[in-house]
Amino acid sequence: MTLRLRTTITLMICAVVLMVLFIVYVLFGMKVTEMTKDAVQNKALTIARTVSRTPFVIEELEGRGDPEGIQRYATDILTLNQVEFVVVMDMNGIRLTHPDPAMIGHHFIGGDEVAALHGNESVSTAKGSLGDSVRAFSPIYGEDGKQVGAAAVGISLDNVHTAVQQNRWILYLGMLLGGVMGIVGAVFLAHKIKKMMFGMEPDVIAKLLEERSAMLQSAREGILAVDKNLKITLVNTEARRLLDRTGVDDDPVNQMVGHIWPQLRMEKVLETGEPLQDIEVEQSGITLLVNVVPVRVGEHIEGVIASFRDKTEISVLMERLTGISVYAETLRSQTHEFMNKLHVIIGLTHMQRYEQLEHYLAGILNHIHNETDAVIRLVKDPVMAGFLLGKQSRVREAGVRMELLEEGILPESAEPDVSRELVTIVGNLLENALEACQGTDDKVIRIGFQYEDHTLRFRVIDNGIGIPENKAERLYEQGYSTKGKDRGIGLYLVKKSLDKLGGSIYWESHPEHGTEFIVQLPYEVKSEE
């Protein structure tokens, strides 16, 4: 079972806190025990030194003091300092004082007094008449500087253990407070981190990141993002392609956008917070259509994102969409023409002019038959036949007559992609011819197909104004047109389709007498019949 992020963080921090507290307990516990024992030993040694330097204790050991007075003194010292015993002994180890008066006059028990009787201070742990104790010894010297005995002070080991335990309680209390604060801090930190991550779990964030990355990399628009220092943080695949076309070969990530692409004006958007919409940017001969927007987190701008696309590609897309509008316009023309004819039929029927109605219908049928008969006879490809039949209505509405030349036939293509590309080629050539005919009196467009030996050859002829010689060299360039601004896509698409199919195109034009485009391409038929 996968734990939630908040639970995982809390448990991990609590585990770390408990581990640290355990280490602290072990280290400081040993230190506390050692320090407590040292304090007890120092206390016992200090008392023993005090007793060994008391004048009447020295006098008693030299035989000039009061035996009862030294016992009272030892008892007072024992009571005031809360020790187990205070013993004064002579050089033979015979006790002169003891908490139990019955023990006075007897030899000191334990064997650890030897060092003191030889003039050395010492601290030891031994078992005596009163049980186990920590004992401190200090030698006693007479007025002539000669050792006359020793003083011993003992503290019961039970008292030592009690002192150690009392000091440990402080450590326990500190560990408890540290543990509580650690748990509270863990819960708070987990809540804070979860809030910073918008309440999402790591697996959700990872999945979301992968999805967003896939979306960015698959976008048809170039996307470039910078942080608030104007350093590039993200460049998707399309942006890298466009940057390569502009001559930027190095990896732009982590570089300053001003060094790579100053024309984007991303620093202005970062400063003002106002987006830039649909601006045209020239970069190494390529025109890009760019949108630059700020990235806001709360009330603060944390970066800027620019999305851009090659303007020529957008123009091509618009031209293709225009082709759809041509189809729609053709349908509209046919509908309009049909409604006019329908109104005439209804009117003649209402007036009961059946003879005129018969002649009118015969004329319509004959006209439709002539138009459709030529297309059906000469164009066997159903896609192209349907296209030409629809195109006839648009041409007729523009006041232009379209004729199919009796040169040969167009067989059905074995490849549907070829049929679609052929519609693009013929459609754009017909549109060019239709516009070229405007301004002439007798507007005629002729189209003829010839198929032989796996090769299709066709031509589109108009009687328009022709093509000037000074315009011929740039005729197939994208964006170039003799008809005005934002044009020049049709022949570019024709050339692009022919390059795809492995075909060729050439033309002949005579000013004021029209233009003839001749196209030749490989063509596989569906049936040789």
HELIX and SHEET records of a PDB file:
HELIX    1   1 LEU A    5  SER A   52  1                                  48    
HELIX    2   2 PRO A   55  LEU A   61  1                                   7    
HELIX    3   3 PRO A   67  ASN A   81  1                                  15    
HELIX    4   4 PRO A  101  MET A  103  5                                   3    
HELIX    5   5 VAL A  114  LEU A  117  1                                   4    
HELIX    6   6 LEU A  157  MET A  196  1                                  40    
HELIX    7   7 PRO A  202  SER A  218  1                                  17    
HELIX    8   8 THR A  237  ARG A  245  1                                   9    
HELIX    9   9 VAL A  257  ILE A  260  1                                   4    
HELIX   10  10 PRO A  262  LEU A  264  5                                   3    
HELIX   11  11 MET A  266  THR A  272  1                                   7    
HELIX   12  12 LYS A  311  HIS A  350  1                                  40    
HELIX   13  13 TYR A  354  LEU A  378  1                                  25    
HELIX   14  14 PRO A  382  GLU A  397  1                                  16    
HELIX   15  15 PRO A  416  ALA A  436  1                                  21    
HELIX   16  16 GLU A  469  LYS A  471  5                                   3    
HELIX   17  17 GLY A  490  LEU A  501  1                                  12    
SHEET    1   A 4 PHE A  85  ASP A  90  0                                        
SHEET    2   A 4 GLN A 147  SER A 156 -1                                        
SHEET    3   A 4 GLY A 131  TYR A 141 -1                                        
SHEET    4   A 4 SER A 122  GLY A 128 -1                                        
SHEET    1   B 5 ILE A 232  VAL A 235  0                                        
SHEET    2   B 5 GLY A 222  ASP A 227 -1                                        
SHEET    3   B 5 HIS A 300  ASP A 310 -1                                        
SHEET    4   B 5 ILE A 286  VAL A 297 -1                                        
SHEET    5   B 5 LEU A 276  GLN A 283 -1                                        
SHEET    1   C 5 ARG A 401  LEU A 404  0                                        
SHEET    2   C 5 VAL A 444  GLU A 452  1                                        
SHEET    3   C 5 THR A 455  ASP A 462 -1                                        
SHEET    4   C 5 GLY A 514  PRO A 522 -1                                        
SHEET    5   C 5 SER A 504  HIS A 510 -1                                        
END                                                                             
